[in-house]
Amino acid sequence: MTAREHRQAALQALADARRIWSEAGDNVTEETRTAYDRALNDHHNHLADAHRLENLEDAERRMAEPTTEPSTLAPGTPNPPETETRTAEETAELEERAFMRYMQTGQVAPELRAIQADNDTAGGFVVMPQQLQRDILADMDAEFFVRSMANVISMTQAESLGQVTLDTDVDDFSWTTEIAEADEDTSLAFGKRELRPHPVRKLIKISKKLLRSSFLDMAAYVRGRCAYKIGYTQETAFLTGSGSGQPLGVFTASDDGIGTARDVTGDNTTTEIAVTTLKDMKYSIKGQYWADPSFAWLFHRDAVKQLAKLQDGNGRFLWEDSIVRGDPSRLLGAPVYMSEIAPSTFTSGLYVGVLGVWKYYWIVDALTMQVQRLVELYSRNNQDGFLIDAEADGQPVKAEAFARCKLA
């Protein structure tokens, strides 16, 4: 029977079942129920057979369609997957599925080779799908302070964002007349440092048993470990990085970021932060910045322990504990955040905190994360290693929006 004939038989069986039940009326016997069930079962069987035949015909029709281009592969080389028109969502899903297959088995799926034909996978490297990279970066935003507050820019083409700091602003405009010649500005000057993504690398080792386990969500596991390992390395540089081959940190005195003119010592001792110094820091930043949502303090937990005990001249604590879970406490009206990466050594001449508008810390990410699977190196421990490369850079772009707390 053809698919069409099976569908006609299914309709007839359904009509028979309805007729049997209607004719029985109130006198439904066991024989009536048996006949009804038999007719209804015939209906379902014919319908299922029709679906099977139709699916088979569709598959045969697709296989018979000619390819759009002649094959240029050498004899014996497997044909690549047929070119299909996919939506962006379908492509992203296919890429992530192929990437997870690589993570679990070490095999580079044909569909991944087809999608990423311009990337070199022969050396054991696979480029992580962009959607998965964005998920990792989003997890990093939630995990680390600077990323959560900074201005983050994703770069896919250019090698550099250029010089982004404004060292000297344009002079004030001059009042003039309609036909007078305009004064030429000579003061505008940009910084010398370019925002150029620098590579960072981390190694993650995963048990072979976990890789084989079907219950393990590899996407979530890889995303979480990448977010933490890469994020911790980058966050350290965003705070204390030298700016040479790595991001420029806010606690690094540099004319390319925050110069020493933004350091505030005030009445600090060599080991303690003074109330007056905190006020000096706040009022060293222009008032128009205070209302910005990213205007906040950042200290290490050891510094916060000091700050929570500070009192003004009337015996009132400066520290305002949050009454809403998840909301930060406040100091002189601005939210306070803690970071275990922030400086925590209380010694003469060292930085111990910063207040600023964090959207003026810029981060650039290059969406070219790569993963190399290391199978033999850790086989004695029944583990596979995954060497993950990412690229990022960062720096403060507006020094006047920050103030650093420095001990005497």
N, C-alpha and C positions, 0 to 999 in steps of 0.2 A: 504493500500500500504506500502511496505517496503521502507527503505531509498534509496535502489538501484533503485527501480521502480520510486520513485519521481525524482531521478536524470535523469533517462532516459526520463521521461515525460518533465522535464525542458529542456532537449536538443531538444526534438521534438517541444516544443512550440517555442523555439528560432528559429529553422529552419522554422517553419510556419510563424513567423513574418518576417523573411528575404524574404521568397518566396512571401508573400503578397505585400510587398513593391516593390520588383523587378518586379512583374507582372504588377503593376500599371503604372510603367514607369513615363511618364509626365502627365498621366491622374489620378492624386490622387484626389479621391472624399472623401466626409465625411464618406461614408460607408467603404472606404479603411482604413481611419484613425482609425475608430472604431474597425475594425477587427484586425488591426495591434496592437493597444493598448491592446485589449483583449488577444492576443497571448503573448505579452510581459509581461502582468500582470500574466498570467498563468505560464510563465517561472519563475518569481520571487517567486510566491507562492509555486511552487513545490520545488524550491531550498531551501526556508526557512523551509519547512516541512522536507526535507531531513536532514538539519542541526539539527533540533530539535530531530529527531529520532536517529541520530548518537550520539548526546550528551547524550541522555537517555541510549542508549546501552553502551556507555563508562562508565557511572556512575554505571549501573547495573553490569558491568564486574568487576569494582574496588571493589564494595561491596561484590562480590562473592569470591574474592581472599582470601585464608586462611591467618590468622595471623602467623607470624614466631615463636611465643612463646605462650604457653598456658597462660590464664589469671590467676593471683594469687590474684585478688581483692576479697574482701568479697562480699557475695550476696547482691544485691541492689546497689552496688557502680557503678557509671557511668564509662564506659570504657574510658581510655585515648585516645587521638588522635593517629591515626595510625603513626607508625614510617616511616618517609620519608627521602629520600636522598635530602638534600638541599645544595645549594651553600652557601658560606659565606655571600654573598650579600642578598640572600633570607632569611637566618636566622636572619641577622641584621634587615631587614625590618620587619619580623614577630615579633621580640622582641620589636622593637620600637612601632609598632602598638598595641601590647598587653599592653605595659607600658602606652601608652596614654589612652587606655581604662580604665586602673586602675586609672589614674589621673582624668579622667572625671566622672567615675561612682563609683569608689571604689572597683570594682570587679576584682579579680585576674583571668585573663582569663586562661582557661585550657591549651592553647598553651604555656603560660608563665610558668605554673607549669611544663609542660613537658620539656621545654628547660632548666629551672633552677631547675631541680629536686633535686640538691644538696644544695639548699638554703632554709632557713626556712622562709616561707611566712605565717605561721599560726599566728604569733604574730603581723600581720599587717604591716610587713616590706616587701618591694619589692626591689630587687637589680636592679639598673638602668642599662639598656643595655649598653654594652661597647662602641658602636658607639655613643650613645647619650652622654656618659661620655666624650668621646674624643672631641665631638663637644663643650661641655661645657668648657673643658680645652682650646680648641682653641679660644673660645670667651674670656676666661680669659687672654690668651696671648695678645689679641688685646686690652684689656681694661686696663691692669696694666703694669707698666714699668718693674719691676724686672722680671716678667714671660716672657715678650717679649724679654728680653736680656739674661736671664740666660740659663744654661744648664739644661734642664728639662728631667727627666728620669721617665718612667712609669714602676712601679713594679707590677707584677701580681702574683708572687709566694713567693719570699723571704720576710722575715719580716724586714730585715735590709740590707742596702747597704754596711755596714761595716765602718771602719775608713778611711776617704778619704783625710784628710789633711796631707800634708807632712811637718812636723815640722822641720826636719833637713835633708838636702839632702846628697847624697853619696859624699864622699871626691873625689877630683880630682884623675884621674888615674895616675899611676906612670910609667915612662919609665923603661923598664926592658930588659932582654935578653930572648932568646928563651927557655932556660931550667931553668930559675930562678923561685923560688916559688913566687906565687902571694901574694900581701899584702891583708890582710883581712880588710874589711871596718867595722868600729864600730860606725859610726856616723848616719847612716840612722835611722830615727825615725818618726813614724806616730802619728797623734793626737789621743786623747782618745775618742772623741765624735763620735758616730755612726749616720749615716743618717737613721733614723727609722720613717716611716710615723706616725704622731700623728693625732688623730681624731679632727675634727672641725665640728660644728653643727650650722645650721641656720633654722629659721622658716619662711615660706612664707605663707601668707594668701591670698586666692583667693575667690572672690565672687562666690556664687553658681550659680548666673545667668550667669556669664561669663563661668563657667564650662559647663553649659548646651547649650551655644550658639555655633551653628555650624560654625559661621564665625570666631571664635577665633582659631588661630593656636597654639594649646597647646604646641606642641614641641618647637616652637620658643619662646613662652612666658616662659615656664619652663626653657629652656636653658638660656635665657637672665637674668632672675632673679637669677638663681643658679650661673651663671657666676659672677654676680655683688656681691651678698651677700657673697658667699664663697671666691671670689677673694679679696674683700676688707679686710676680716678678715685675709687671708693669707698674703696679701701684707703688712699689718701692721706689722706682725711678721717677714717677710723677711727684713724689715727695722729696727725694734726696738725690735724684740722678744728676750726673755731671753735665749732661747736654752734649757730650762727645761720644758719638756712636750709640747714644741712648737718649731718652727724654731728659729735659731740663726740669729739675724739681723746684718746688716752691720754697724749700728750705736751703736751696743753693743760691748764694749771693752771686748774681751775674747781671751785667748790663744788658744781656740779651733776654733776661726775664725780670727778676725782681732784684734791683740793686740794693746796696747797703743803705741808701737814703731812706728806704722803707723799714729799716730796723728800729725798734723802739725798746730802749732799756729802762728809762725812767728811774723809778725808785727800787727796781729789782735788786736783790742781793745776788751773791754767787750761787745760791741754792734755792731761792724762793721768789715767787712772783708777787708783785705788789699790786694792791687795789688801784692805786693811781696810774700804774703802768697800763693796766687794762683799759682804763678810761682814756689815757693818752693814745692808745692804739685805735680805739673806736673813733675818736675825734680827729685822728690823722687821715681818715678816709672821708671823702666828701659826702655830705648828707644825702645827695641824690642816689647814692648807691645803697643806702640802708634799707630801702623798701624792696630791693630785688629779692626774689625767692631764694636765690643761691647765696645770699649774704649770711655767712656763718663762721663760727670758730671751729678750729680743729686742734685737738690736743691728744697726747697719749693718756692712757688711763691713770698713770702715776701723776700727771699734771692735774687731771680732773680731781683727783683725791685732795690736792692742795686747794684748788679753786672752790670746791664745795664748802670749805671751811672759812673762806674769806668773809670779813664783815666790814661795813663802812664805819664812819666815825660815830654813828648812832647805835652801833651794835646790831644792825640789820644785815642779814646774809645777802650777798650779791647773787648767789645761786638761786634759781627758780626751778624747783623740781616740776617735771611735767605731770599732770594729773590724768593724761590720756595715754594709755599703753601704746607704744610705738612712736609717739611724738617725742622729739628731743627736748631735754631741759634747756633753760635759757640763762644767758649771762649778759647783763646790761642790755637786755631786750633782744639779743640775737641768739639763734639756736646754737647749741654746742654738740659737736660730733666727736666721737673717740675713734682712734685708729691705733692698733698695736704696732703699726709701722712708723708712726710719728716719732720724732726724737724723744728719748726718755732719760737721757743722762743730764743730771742737774749739776753742771760744773761751769765755772767762770767762762763767759764769752760764747756759750753755746745757745742755739735756738731751741725753744721748748714749745712753741705754739704759733699759730697764724690766724689772722682774721681777714676775710676777703670775700669778694664777689666771685664765686667759683666758676661762673659761666665764662669768665675771662681766662680760664685755663683751657686751652684748646688741645684736643687729642685727634690725631689722624690715624685711621686704621686702613691697612691695605687688605682687601678681601682676597687674599691668596694663601690661606692656610694650607699647609701640606702635611701629609701623614706618611711616615715610612714604618712598615711593619718589620720588626726584628724577631725572627723565629728561632734561630739557632743560639743566639747569644745568651739567652736566659732559659734555655731548655732544661738545664740541670735543676732549676727550681720549678719546673713545670709551668713556666710563664712565657708569655709573648710580650715583647716591648713595642711601644708605639712612640716613635719620635715625631713630635709635633712642632712645626715651625709656623710662626706668625710674625707680622710686621706692624709696628706702631711707633708713633713719636708723640711728643707733647711738650708744651711750654706755656708759661704765663705770657699773655699778650698785652696786658695793661697793668703796669707796675703800680700805678696810683690806686688801683682797686684792692690792693693788699697791704697788710701791715704785719711784720714778724715780731714776735716776742723774744727778746734776747736777754740773757742773764748778764749781770754786771761782771 
